[in-house]
């Protein structure tokens, strides 16, 4: 697992926590920020996955 994968998964988890907290408290702004952060983390993790796949194939 490379740094981008770890950072991405971490951001994804933080975003999910924010999303749930926003939903539970009725704070739509926090919920949206959490969704955005979660999705950004997924993208970052995906880049890390692609990087790992390229290194594996080399």
N, C-alpha and C positions, 0 to 999 in steps of 0.2 A: 504494500500500500504506500503510495507516494504522498507528498505534502498536500497536493491539490485535492486528492481524494479525502484526506482527513479534514482539511479546512472546509471543504464542501459539505461533508456529512455533519460537521459541527454547526455550520451556519444553517443547514437544513433543520437540525434539531432545535436550535434557538428560535428559528422562525416558527416552528410548530408550537413551541411553548407560548410564544407571543400570540399566535393565532388563537389558540385555545383560551388563553387568559382573556383576550379581547372578546371572544364569543361568550364566555361565562359571565363577564362583567358587563356585557352589552356595549363595550367600547369598540365601535366599528372602525375607527382609525387604527387602533392597535391591532385589530384583527387583520385589516388590510396590509399593514406594515409587516405583520407576521407572515402572511401569504407571500408577499413579495420577497421577503428574506428567505423563506423556505424554497421558493422557486429558484432564486439566485444560487442558493446552496446546491440545488439539484444540478444546475448548469455547471457550476464549478466542479462538482464531483464527477460529472460526466466528462468534462475535459480531462480530469485526472485519470479516469478510466481509459479514455482514448490514448492518453500518453503512456499509460502502463501497457496497453495492448500493442502500441507501436514498439516499445522497448522489448516486449516479449517476442515479437515477430522478427526483430533485428538480429 
